[in-house]
Amino acid sequence: MKTLAALTVGLIAFHRPAFAQDREPNALYLTGEADSSPTFSGGAAEADWVHAVSSRSGITLGGGSTAVADLHWHYGLAGGYLRRHRVVYAGRIGLGGGRAHEDGFSYARYVGTVAVPIAGGVHGEAEAQYVRVAGSAAMVFKVGSVYSGIRGVSLRAAYYSTSSAMSRAHLVSGQGEWNGGRFSVLGGGAKAAGSVRPVVVAPTDLTTHPSAELFGGASVAVGRSRLIGSVQMVPQTPGRLIRVVTTLKLSLESSAEPPRQDAR
């Protein structure tokens, strides 16, 4: 279910590297994140349960907590996906609240995605997100494609357009992945196009805006579970922001059940 799995990415960040085979149904995902830059630092934790209702549909439930600079917030999330006539529809909602200094604020993220098979192992994707946290809000539109026509290889390309009260930004990204079964690696990056983003990434921008970056990661099977790690680098002036993300995937499939097949 690579196409379905690719639509169930976590809600901590826009550009968290995602392995296609590592976001599968009937599993619990426990994620920890650490961020460090010359101007601020922080971290986050998230739990995400992905459950297949049938071979063509499923639900996701979870929640998380984020603390960065002087901001901290907690949220719950819910979503689902549905395959109909070879087209995959997915949606997620994250709602919560937090505090900055002594002031409270609300957190919200709404995500809708559609994936359509094109030809020769190529899928097209379109996504819309609205995010609001601590007075900062943005609307992000994404169009992209995924190529998986070569066994063990997945290539992704995407274009992002972000609109907020302060600016409008455009971003292009690319990612390559090699899956060797028990071990996988990926790498890629994102670059600003058109308008120029601020040289200093604010704490709220990590959640509300995609940013130019370089990233790499690896995934290794540990029994019936899987350990997934990635490092992201966001250039800044001065220095750079480094993000380290680790996810433990705990399979909830019964060992007596046959493996699920990708019904393309």
Number of C-alpha atoms within 10 A of each C-alpha: 17 17 24 24 18 17 25 25 19 21 21 19 15 16 22 19 24 23 24 23 15 25 23 24 24 19 20 23 23 18 20 19 20 18 22 17 18 12 16 14 17 18 19 19 19 22 19 23 20 24 19 16 14 9 14 16 18 19 21 22 18 19 19 22 19 20 19 20 16 13 19 20 21 20 21 18 23 17 19 21 24 20 20 10 7 13 16 20 19 21 21 23 20 21 16 18 17 19 16 14 8 6 9 13 16 16 19 17 22 18 18 18 19 19 24 18 17 12 10 10 13 16 18 19 19 17 18 18 20 18 19 19 21 18 9 16 22 22 19 23 18 18 18 18 19 23 18 18 13 11 9 12 16 20 18 18 19 18 19 22 18 20 16 15 9 8 12 16 20 22 21 20 20 18 20 18 23 19 19 13 11 11 15 21 18 21 18 19 21 22 15 18 15 9 11 12 18 12 10 16 21 14 18 17 16 17 22 23 26 23 27 21 20 20 21 19 22 21 25 18 16 13 9 11 16 18 18 22 20 21 20 22 20 20 18 17 12 11 12 17 21 19 20 18 20 19 21 20 23 18 18 15 15 9 9 6 7 8 9 11 9 11 11 11
